């Protein structure tokens, strides 16, 4: 009985949160302009490709660590 009350309560809170997100009115545009324009992109481009080489090195090191650790966990025949 306790489990069904917990599940029911959790689902109720979840759906109430979803309803509050969907039921909100969209924000109105600023009074100065009839139509709000998005901001211009930064002059150098988006920073998503900054330090990509460092991320690749970290990913390779992490992959090597996982492979190295899995070698110790597997049993080798004598």
C-alpha positions in Angstrom: 0.0 0.0 0.0 2.9 2.4 0.8 4.4 1.8 -2.6 1.2 2.7 -4.5 0.9 5.9 -2.5 4.5 6.9 -3.2 4.1 6.1 -6.9 0.8 8.0 -7.1 2.3 11.0 -5.3 5.3 11.0 -7.5 3.2 10.9 -10.6 1.0 13.6 -9.4 3.9 15.9 -8.7 5.5 15.1 -12.0 2.3 15.8 -14.0 1.6 19.0 -12.1 5.1 20.2 -13.0 4.6 19.3 -16.6 1.3 21.2 -16.6 2.8 24.3 -15.1 5.5 24.3 -17.8 3.0 23.9 -20.6 0.4 26.3 -19.2 2.6 29.3 -19.0 2.0 32.2 -21.4 4.8 33.1 -23.7 6.7 36.3 -22.7 5.6 39.5 -24.5 8.1 41.3 -26.7 9.7 44.5 -25.3 7.7 47.7 -25.7 10.4 49.5 -27.8 10.2 47.2 -30.8 7.3 45.6 -32.5 9.2 42.4 -33.0 12.1 41.2 -30.9 15.1 40.1 -32.9 17.6 37.5 -31.6 21.0 38.8 -30.6 23.7 38.6 -33.3 26.2 35.8 -33.2 29.6 36.4 -31.5 32.3 37.6 -34.0 34.6 34.6 -33.5 32.0 31.9 -33.8 30.5 29.7 -31.2 32.8 28.4 -28.5 31.8 24.8 -28.9 35.0 23.9 -30.7 37.3 25.6 -28.1 39.7 23.1 -26.4 38.4 20.2 -28.5 41.9 18.7 -28.5 42.1 18.6 -24.7 38.7 16.9 -24.7 39.9 14.3 -27.2 43.0 13.6 -25.1 40.9 13.2 -22.0 38.5 10.8 -23.8 41.4 8.7 -25.1 43.0 8.5 -21.6 39.7 7.6 -20.1 39.2 4.9 -22.7 42.6 3.5 -22.1 42.0 3.5 -18.4 38.7 1.5 -18.8 40.5 -1.1 -21.1 43.4 -1.3 -18.6 41.0 -1.9 -15.7 39.0 -4.5 -17.6 42.1 -6.5 -18.2 42.6 -7.0 -14.5 39.0 -7.9 -13.9 38.9 -10.7 -16.5 40.3 -14.1 -15.4 43.1 -15.4 -17.5 43.7 -19.1 -17.8 46.9 -20.5 -16.3 
